[in-house]
């Protein structure tokens, strides 16, 4: 049931419950109209919940972690067992630029 069908049920139920004035010993039109309205409200709620759960699913990773490692662009920490200093040269503390 879509939202439009739920709204239509609410409208039809309101018309039956509040606008129709017919008396019957076996059928209470006010109760019938309220039941139809509740069904329409439940349909609107269900369609809203189903539509929003499809958009919120972010449980699955976007990319396989093994594949993601192949495209990692961060600089390596070690090359051939030696640490790499990736600090820009103008910010290194151990370099004395004013010596000799």
Secondary structure, DSSP 4 states (H G I P E B T S, - for coil): --HHHHHHHHHHHHIIIII-----SS--HHHHHHHHHHHHHHHHHHHHHHHHHHHH---S-SS-HHHHHHT--SPPSEETTEE---S-GGG-SS--TT--
